[in-house]
Amino acid sequence: MNKVFLVGNLTADPIPKQTTTGKTLVNFSVACNDNIQGKDHTNFFNCVAWNQQANYLATYVKKGDTVAVDGRLNKRSYVNKEGRNINVTEIIVDSIKTIVKRSKQEQNQEEMVSVNDQFATKIIDTEADFTKPNQPKKVDDGLSELEWINEEEGK
């Protein structure tokens, strides 16, 4: 099985290219951070997206955006202009998704909602304390609240 899954940041804006047969492709690189033996280490992986994924990348994704790449590893070789044999290992993209990082403002709004929810829960809990059956209640049987409390405590 040949399967690769990466989450990392684009190192440059994707630029679409056309093949001689009219297919669209985008070559891009993804930087993935690792922590090896307590030291941060960044790996750079070359990727190729075709057709729909290429169009998506060229339209919606830019340098620094975090992406999740699902694909397969591919090895190929070619002869460059100087006549040297070049070996390339790259990831052929099967699917790609952008991972949206929440802005500081969105995080603050979420925290505020959480605080408001906690406050609302506290108010509801406090209201429940007043409606418990063992709490004094005013009864319309001719007794004042104080008389009713005294009667209840005497039982």
N, CA and C atoms as a LAMMPS dump frame, in Angstrom:
ITEM: TIMESTEP
0
ITEM: NUMBER OF ATOMS
465
ITEM: BOX BOUNDS ff ff ff
-5.0000000000000000e+02 5.0000000000000000e+02
-5.0000000000000000e+02 5.0000000000000000e+02
-5.0000000000000000e+02 5.0000000000000000e+02
ITEM: ATOMS id mol type element x y z
1 1 1 N 0.848 -1.177 0
2 1 2 C 0 0 0
3 1 3 C 0.892 1.238 0
4 2 1 N 0.569 2.187 -0.837
5 2 2 C 1.332 3.424 -0.965
6 2 3 C 0.416 4.576 -0.567
7 3 1 N 0.553 5.062 0.678
8 3 2 C -0.326 6.104 1.189
9 3 3 C 0.485 7.077 2.025
10 4 1 N 0.265 8.38 1.784
11 4 2 C 0.954 9.44 2.526
12 4 3 C -0.085 10.43 3.013
13 5 1 N 0.051 10.845 4.277
14 5 2 C -0.82 11.87 4.836
15 5 3 C 0.057 12.886 5.54
16 6 1 N -0.044 14.156 5.129
17 6 2 C 0.779 15.232 5.693
18 6 3 C -0.104 16.389 6.139
19 7 1 N 0.307 17.043 7.194
20 7 2 C -0.291 18.312 7.581
21 7 3 C 0.87 19.278 7.757
22 8 1 N 0.807 20.375 7.019
23 8 2 C 1.89 21.351 7.092
24 8 3 C 1.496 22.632 6.39
25 9 1 N 2.479 23.518 6.217
26 9 2 C 2.248 24.831 5.624
27 9 3 C 2.868 24.906 4.237
28 10 1 N 2.158 25.577 3.317
29 10 2 C 2.705 25.789 1.983
30 10 3 C 3.887 26.745 2.063
31 11 1 N 4.943 26.429 1.328
32 11 2 C 6.152 27.256 1.371
33 11 3 C 6.135 28.374 0.332
34 12 1 N 5.201 28.328 -0.62
35 12 2 C 5.086 29.365 -1.646
36 12 3 C 3.673 29.353 -2.208
37 13 1 N 3.295 30.444 -2.858
38 13 2 C 2 30.483 -3.518
39 13 3 C 1.984 29.468 -4.655
40 14 1 N 0.924 28.664 -4.759
41 14 2 C 0.849 27.697 -5.857
42 14 3 C 0.597 28.413 -7.194
43 15 1 N 1.343 28.014 -8.206
44 15 2 C 1.203 28.597 -9.535
45 15 3 C 0.819 27.484 -10.503
46 16 1 N -0.343 27.605 -11.137
47 16 2 C -0.785 26.538 -12.038
48 16 3 C 0.01 26.544 -13.349
49 17 1 N 0.162 25.347 -13.904
50 17 2 C 0.827 25.172 -15.192
51 17 3 C -0.07 24.294 -16.055
52 18 1 N 0.1 24.395 -17.356
53 18 2 C -0.652 23.563 -18.293
54 18 3 C 0.317 22.606 -18.981
55 19 1 N -0.092 21.345 -19.089
56 19 2 C 0.704 20.384 -19.846
57 19 3 C 0.393 20.57 -21.331
58 20 1 N 1.162 19.934 -22.177
59 20 2 C 0.918 20.027 -23.622
60 20 3 C -0.414 19.401 -24.018
61 21 1 N -0.922 18.51 -23.146
62 21 2 C -2.219 17.883 -23.432
63 21 3 C -3.377 18.663 -22.826
64 22 1 N -3.102 19.801 -22.157
65 22 2 C -4.152 20.663 -21.615
66 22 3 C -4.531 20.397 -20.176
67 23 1 N -3.842 19.501 -19.493
68 23 2 C -4.142 19.237 -18.082
69 23 3 C -3.47 20.303 -17.214
70 24 1 N -4.141 20.638 -16.092
71 24 2 C -3.606 21.621 -15.149
72 24 3 C -2.865 20.896 -14.04
73 25 1 N -1.694 21.439 -13.654
74 25 2 C -0.96 20.881 -12.518
75 25 3 C -0.352 21.997 -11.708
76 26 1 N -0.109 21.702 -10.448
77 26 2 C 0.564 22.629 -9.545
78 26 3 C 1.619 21.846 -8.795
79 27 1 N 2.86 22.32 -8.838
80 27 2 C 3.927 21.794 -7.994
81 27 3 C 4.024 22.701 -6.775
82 28 1 N 4.07 22.119 -5.6
83 28 2 C 4.193 22.919 -4.381
84 28 3 C 4.937 22.114 -3.331
85 29 1 N 5.349 22.815 -2.3
86 29 2 C 6.091 22.182 -1.216
87 29 3 C 5.36 22.432 0.1
88 30 1 N 5.333 21.41 0.945
89 30 2 C 4.695 21.503 2.259
90 30 3 C 5.771 21.339 3.326
91 31 1 N 5.819 22.28 4.264
92 31 2 C 6.754 22.221 5.387
93 31 3 C 6.041 21.613 6.591
94 32 1 N 6.602 20.522 7.109
95 32 2 C 6.018 19.833 8.265
96 32 3 C 7.024 19.855 9.411
97 33 1 N 6.565 20.262 10.573
98 33 2 C 7.435 20.325 11.743
99 33 3 C 7.403 19.014 12.511
100 34 1 N 8.579 18.574 12.963
101 34 2 C 8.73 17.404 13.818
102 34 3 C 9.519 17.816 15.041
103 35 1 N 9.321 17.098 16.1
104 35 2 C 10.127 17.293 17.296
105 35 3 C 10.89 15.994 17.52
106 36 1 N 12.152 15.993 17.105
107 36 2 C 12.979 14.802 17.207
108 36 3 C 13.949 14.976 18.365
109 37 1 N 13.832 14.122 19.359
110 37 2 C 14.693 14.131 20.537
111 37 3 C 14.768 15.525 21.157
112 38 1 N 13.607 16.179 21.266
113 38 2 C 13.536 17.474 21.926
114 38 3 C 13.968 18.644 21.067
115 39 1 N 14.316 18.411 19.81
116 39 2 C 14.724 19.492 18.914
117 39 3 C 13.708 19.612 17.788
118 40 1 N 13.33 20.856 17.48
119 40 2 C 12.418 21.076 16.369
120 40 3 C 13.148 20.86 15.057
121 41 1 N 12.479 20.177 14.15
122 41 2 C 13.059 19.872 12.846
123 41 3 C 11.954 20.03 11.803
124 42 1 N 12.27 20.685 10.696
125 42 2 C 11.286 20.88 9.635
126 42 3 C 11.672 20.062 8.418
127 43 1 N 10.702 19.307 7.908
128 43 2 C 10.875 18.554 6.666
129 43 3 C 10.079 19.248 5.571
130 44 1 N 10.634 19.247 4.355
131 44 2 C 9.963 19.839 3.206
132 44 3 C 9.64 18.724 2.219
133 45 1 N 8.361 18.637 1.834
134 45 2 C 7.913 17.586 0.932
135 45 3 C 7.372 18.204 -0.347
136 46 1 N 7.898 17.739 -1.485
137 46 2 C 7.416 18.199 -2.79
138 46 3 C 6.148 17.445 -3.145
139 47 1 N 5.155 18.185 -3.626
140 47 2 C 3.861 17.609 -3.963
141 47 3 C 3.437 18.066 -5.353
142 48 1 N 2.592 17.264 -5.97
143 48 2 C 2.025 17.599 -7.277
144 48 3 C 0.527 17.364 -7.208
145 49 1 N -0.24 18.389 -7.587
146 49 2 C -1.695 18.27 -7.662
147 49 3 C -2.116 18.462 -9.109
148 50 1 N -3.095 17.682 -9.527
149 50 2 C -3.576 17.718 -10.896
150 50 3 C -5.025 18.16 -10.943
151 51 1 N -5.406 18.75 -12.055
152 51 2 C -6.782 19.077 -12.429
153 51 3 C -7.554 19.817 -11.337
154 52 1 N -8.575 19.205 -10.716
155 52 2 C -9.415 19.903 -9.747
156 52 3 C -8.631 20.38 -8.532
157 53 1 N -7.76 19.516 -7.993
158 53 2 C -6.96 19.92 -6.837
159 53 3 C -6.03 21.074 -7.213
160 54 1 N -5.469 21.03 -8.416
161 54 2 C -4.582 22.105 -8.879
162 54 3 C -5.351 23.421 -8.983
163 55 1 N -6.537 23.369 -9.548
164 55 2 C -7.357 24.577 -9.661
165 55 3 C -7.741 25.115 -8.286
166 56 1 N -8.093 24.218 -7.368
167 56 2 C -8.436 24.618 -5.99
168 56 3 C -7.253 25.331 -5.33
169 57 1 N -6.071 24.72 -5.418
170 57 2 C -4.88 25.311 -4.798
171 57 3 C -4.573 26.685 -5.388
172 58 1 N -4.609 26.785 -6.705
173 58 2 C -4.276 28.044 -7.356
174 58 3 C -5.267 29.146 -7.011
175 59 1 N -6.515 28.768 -6.742
176 59 2 C -7.556 29.759 -6.479
177 59 3 C -7.647 30.156 -5.012
178 60 1 N -7.551 29.194 -4.096
179 60 2 C -7.908 29.451 -2.702
180 60 3 C -6.774 29.378 -1.685
181 61 1 N -5.631 28.847 -2.055
182 61 2 C -4.58 28.601 -1.066
183 61 3 C -3.375 29.474 -1.386
184 62 1 N -2.722 29.971 -0.307
185 62 2 C -1.544 30.811 -0.515
186 62 3 C -0.433 30.411 0.445
187 63 1 N 0.718 30.984 0.226
188 63 2 C 1.896 30.693 1.05
189 63 3 C 1.553 30.853 2.53
190 64 1 N 1.977 29.868 3.337
191 64 2 C 1.764 29.917 4.775
192 64 3 C 0.496 29.239 5.241
193 65 1 N -0.451 28.999 4.34
194 65 2 C -1.695 28.321 4.725
195 65 3 C -1.398 26.881 5.135
196 66 1 N -2.135 26.41 6.129
197 66 2 C -1.989 25.034 6.586
198 66 3 C -2.91 24.136 5.771
199 67 1 N -2.342 23.043 5.28
200 67 2 C -3.102 22.112 4.451
201 67 3 C -2.91 20.687 4.957
202 68 1 N -3.913 19.864 4.693
203 68 2 C -3.819 18.424 4.94
204 68 3 C -3.792 17.764 3.568
205 69 1 N -2.71 17.045 3.284
206 69 2 C -2.511 16.415 1.984
207 69 3 C -2.641 14.91 2.156
208 70 1 N -3.46 14.325 1.319
209 70 2 C -3.633 12.879 1.272
210 70 3 C -3.209 12.45 -0.125
211 71 1 N -2.227 11.547 -0.21
212 71 2 C -1.745 11.167 -1.531
213 71 3 C -0.911 9.907 -1.506
214 72 1 N -0.093 9.774 -2.538
215 72 2 C 0.772 8.598 -2.649
216 72 3 C 2.162 9.043 -3.078
217 73 1 N 3.15 8.294 -2.655
218 73 2 C 4.55 8.597 -2.956
219 73 3 C 4.875 8.131 -4.368
220 74 1 N 5.616 8.97 -5.092
221 74 2 C 5.984 8.656 -6.466
222 74 3 C 7.457 8.986 -6.679
223 75 1 N 8.174 8.075 -7.339
224 75 2 C 9.572 8.313 -7.702
225 75 3 C 9.655 8.329 -9.225
226 76 1 N 10.368 9.313 -9.735
227 76 2 C 10.567 9.399 -11.174
228 76 3 C 11.949 9.984 -11.441
229 77 1 N 12.39 9.891 -12.665
230 77 2 C 13.683 10.476 -13.044
231 77 3 C 13.58 11.081 -14.43
232 78 1 N 14.432 12.046 -14.683
233 78 2 C 14.483 12.676 -16
234 78 3 C 15.913 13.179 -16.231
235 79 1 N 16.199 13.548 -17.441
236 79 2 C 17.513 14.087 -17.81
237 79 3 C 17.357 15.591 -17.978
238 80 1 N 18.17 16.363 -17.227
239 80 2 C 18.055 17.817 -17.31
240 80 3 C 18.783 18.363 -18.542
241 81 1 N 18.804 19.68 -18.696
242 81 2 C 19.397 20.319 -19.873
243 81 3 C 20.897 20.069 -19.981
244 82 1 N 21.543 19.856 -18.828
245 82 2 C 22.982 19.584 -18.827
246 82 3 C 23.293 18.116 -19.099
247 83 1 N 22.263 17.304 -19.265
248 83 2 C 22.467 15.893 -19.547
249 83 3 C 22.612 15.017 -18.315
250 84 1 N 22.363 15.597 -17.126
251 84 2 C 22.467 14.802 -15.896
252 84 3 C 21.125 14.149 -15.575
253 85 1 N 21.223 12.955 -15.031
254 85 2 C 20.033 12.216 -14.623
255 85 3 C 19.577 12.753 -13.259
256 86 1 N 18.316 13.199 -13.169
257 86 2 C 17.766 13.753 -11.932
258 86 3 C 16.689 12.8 -11.417
259 87 1 N 16.809 12.416 -10.133
260 87 2 C 15.804 11.584 -9.462
261 87 3 C 14.92 12.477 -8.601
262 88 1 N 13.621 12.262 -8.697
263 88 2 C 12.657 13.074 -7.955
264 88 3 C 11.735 12.151 -7.166
265 89 1 N 11.537 12.486 -5.896
266 89 2 C 10.539 11.818 -5.064
267 89 3 C 9.514 12.875 -4.685
268 90 1 N 8.252 12.603 -4.965
269 90 2 C 7.203 13.582 -4.714
270 90 3 C 5.919 12.881 -4.303
271 91 1 N 5.018 13.662 -3.778
272 91 2 C 3.717 13.139 -3.364
273 91 3 C 2.689 13.572 -4.397
274 92 1 N 2.017 12.595 -4.975
275 92 2 C 0.925 12.87 -5.903
276 92 3 C -0.341 13.028 -5.069
277 93 1 N -0.962 14.183 -5.137
278 93 2 C -2.103 14.515 -4.288
279 93 3 C -3.361 13.806 -4.777
280 94 1 N -3.999 13.066 -3.866
281 94 2 C -5.318 12.495 -4.136
282 94 3 C -6.408 13.449 -3.658
283 95 1 N -6.187 14.057 -2.481
284 95 2 C -7.113 15.077 -1.975
285 95 3 C -6.33 16.036 -1.085
286 96 1 N -6.838 17.238 -1.003
287 96 2 C -6.187 18.261 -0.178
288 96 3 C -7.268 19.13 0.447
289 97 1 N -7.054 19.506 1.688
290 97 2 C -7.992 20.371 2.401
291 97 3 C -7.194 21.44 3.131
292 98 1 N -7.741 22.636 3.163
293 98 2 C -7.118 23.687 3.949
294 98 3 C -7.605 23.558 5.386
295 99 1 N -6.733 23.846 6.302
296 99 2 C -7.077 23.826 7.721
297 99 3 C -7.078 25.273 8.17
298 100 1 N -8.248 25.746 8.559
299 100 2 C -8.404 27.145 8.91
300 100 3 C -8.021 27.331 10.369
301 101 1 N -7.085 28.229 10.598
302 101 2 C -6.723 28.574 11.963
303 101 3 C -7.645 29.695 12.409
304 102 1 N -8.162 29.574 13.623
305 102 2 C -9.045 30.605 14.131
306 102 3 C -8.236 31.833 14.504
307 103 1 N -8.773 32.986 14.156
308 103 2 C -8.109 34.233 14.505
309 103 3 C -8.238 34.468 16.005
310 104 1 N -7.434 35.366 16.521
311 104 2 C -7.468 35.696 17.945
312 104 3 C -8.856 36.223 18.331
313 105 1 N -9.473 37.014 17.43
314 105 2 C -10.791 37.558 17.708
315 105 3 C -11.825 36.443 17.832
316 106 1 N -11.762 35.431 16.938
317 106 2 C -12.694 34.314 17.009
318 106 3 C -12.49 33.522 18.292
319 107 1 N -11.234 33.335 18.71
320 107 2 C -10.96 32.62 19.954
321 107 3 C -11.523 33.387 21.136
322 108 1 N -11.362 34.733 21.145
323 108 2 C -11.891 35.549 22.238
324 108 3 C -13.406 35.486 22.278
325 109 1 N -14.06 35.497 21.089
326 109 2 C -15.515 35.4 21.051
327 109 3 C -15.976 34.059 21.606
328 110 1 N -15.255 32.978 21.278
329 110 2 C -15.619 31.655 21.773
330 110 3 C -15.464 31.601 23.295
331 111 1 N -14.395 32.205 23.817
332 111 2 C -14.2 32.231 25.264
333 111 3 C -15.308 33.023 25.935
334 112 1 N -15.738 34.134 25.301
335 112 2 C -16.798 34.952 25.862
336 112 3 C -18.106 34.168 25.897
337 113 1 N -18.404 33.415 24.849
338 113 2 C -19.608 32.577 24.829
339 113 3 C -19.532 31.566 25.955
340 114 1 N -18.353 30.97 26.158
341 114 2 C -18.179 29.992 27.219
342 114 3 C -18.445 30.637 28.59
343 115 1 N -17.918 31.836 28.806
344 115 2 C -18.129 32.54 30.07
345 115 3 C -19.616 32.842 30.241
346 116 1 N -20.264 33.301 29.168
347 116 2 C -21.694 33.601 29.246
348 116 3 C -22.503 32.345 29.536
349 117 1 N -22.137 31.229 28.922
350 117 2 C -22.83 29.971 29.19
351 117 3 C -22.679 29.576 30.649
352 118 1 N -21.475 29.736 31.205
353 118 2 C -21.243 29.401 32.606
354 118 3 C -22.083 30.302 33.51
355 119 1 N -22.169 31.604 33.178
356 119 2 C -22.949 32.542 33.961
357 119 3 C -24.431 32.169 33.907
358 120 1 N -24.922 31.837 32.697
359 120 2 C -26.324 31.448 32.542
360 120 3 C -26.613 30.184 33.335
361 121 1 N -25.693 29.236 33.336
362 121 2 C -25.869 28.006 34.097
363 121 3 C -25.941 28.317 35.582
364 122 1 N -25.103 29.237 36.056
365 122 2 C -25.097 29.619 37.474
366 122 3 C -26.439 30.245 37.841
367 123 1 N -26.977 31.082 36.954
368 123 2 C -28.279 31.705 37.228
369 123 3 C -29.359 30.634 37.299
370 124 1 N -29.345 29.695 36.39
371 124 2 C -30.34 28.619 36.392
372 124 3 C -30.223 27.795 37.668
373 125 1 N -28.978 27.475 38.07
374 125 2 C -28.77 26.721 39.304
375 125 3 C -29.308 27.494 40.494
376 126 1 N -29.089 28.808 40.517
377 126 2 C -29.556 29.63 41.628
378 126 3 C -31.08 29.656 41.652
379 127 1 N -31.716 29.784 40.481
380 127 2 C -33.181 29.749 40.43
381 127 3 C -33.705 28.412 40.929
382 128 1 N -33.023 27.34 40.614
383 128 2 C -33.451 26.02 41.06
384 128 3 C -33.402 25.922 42.577
385 129 1 N -32.427 26.592 43.204
386 129 2 C -32.33 26.575 44.654
387 129 3 C -33.586 27.168 45.297
388 130 1 N -34.186 28.16 44.634
389 130 2 C -35.351 28.812 45.194
390 130 3 C -36.629 28.017 44.976
391 131 1 N -36.601 27.062 44.102
392 131 2 C -37.824 26.317 43.817
393 131 3 C -37.804 24.907 44.387
394 132 1 N -36.811 24.596 45.206
395 132 2 C -36.754 23.268 45.807
396 132 3 C -37.921 23.1 46.773
397 133 1 N -38.445 21.879 46.895
398 133 2 C -39.614 21.664 47.749
399 133 3 C -39.37 21.978 49.221
400 134 1 N -38.144 21.862 49.692
401 134 2 C -37.895 22.107 51.123
402 134 3 C -37.646 23.577 51.426
403 135 1 N -37.763 24.434 50.43
404 135 2 C -37.566 25.861 50.645
405 135 3 C -38.902 26.496 51.051
406 136 1 N -38.849 27.575 51.824
407 136 2 C -40.085 28.259 52.217
408 136 3 C -40.837 28.788 51.002
409 137 1 N -42.152 28.57 50.998
410 137 2 C -43.001 29.077 49.935
411 137 3 C -44.199 29.762 50.574
412 138 1 N -44.66 30.748 49.88
413 138 2 C -45.86 31.43 50.374
414 138 3 C -47.064 30.62 49.929
415 139 1 N -47.87 30.227 50.866
416 139 2 C -49.042 29.418 50.563
417 139 3 C -50.274 30.272 50.818
418 140 1 N -51.205 30.19 49.944
419 140 2 C -52.41 31.015 50.064
420 140 3 C -53.47 30.29 50.902
421 141 1 N -53.127 30.004 52.166
422 141 2 C -54.089 29.355 53.056
423 141 3 C -54.348 30.213 54.285
424 142 1 N -54.098 31.508 54.127
425 142 2 C -54.372 32.426 55.222
426 142 3 C -53.188 32.631 56.145
427 143 1 N -52.121 31.829 56.04
428 143 2 C -50.944 31.999 56.884
429 143 3 C -49.965 32.95 56.225
430 144 1 N -49.308 33.728 57.026
431 144 2 C -48.247 34.561 56.471
432 144 3 C -47.043 33.657 56.195
433 145 1 N -46.098 34.177 55.422
434 145 2 C -44.912 33.379 55.097
435 145 3 C -44.179 32.981 56.366
436 146 1 N -44.044 33.891 57.307
437 146 2 C -43.342 33.592 58.551
438 146 3 C -44.066 32.509 59.337
439 147 1 N -45.393 32.564 59.397
440 147 2 C -46.153 31.541 60.102
441 147 3 C -45.99 30.181 59.413
442 148 1 N -46.016 30.198 58.097
443 148 2 C -45.865 28.957 57.339
444 148 3 C -44.486 28.347 57.594
445 149 1 N -43.422 29.168 57.608
446 149 2 C -42.061 28.688 57.878
447 149 3 C -42.004 28.069 59.256
448 150 1 N -42.576 28.765 60.251
449 150 2 C -42.551 28.236 61.604
450 150 3 C -43.279 26.897 61.688
451 151 1 N -44.397 26.794 60.954
452 151 2 C -45.13 25.54 60.953
453 151 3 C -44.31 24.415 60.337
454 152 1 N -43.634 24.724 59.221
455 152 2 C -42.816 23.717 58.531
456 152 3 C -41.653 23.271 59.402
457 153 1 N -41.019 24.205 60.093
458 153 2 C -39.879 23.848 60.945
459 153 3 C -40.336 23.035 62.14
460 154 1 N -41.55 23.252 62.598
461 154 2 C -42.057 22.521 63.733
462 154 3 C -42.422 21.087 63.422
463 155 1 N -42.566 20.737 62.184
464 155 2 C -42.95 19.377 61.808
465 155 3 C -41.84 18.399 61.978
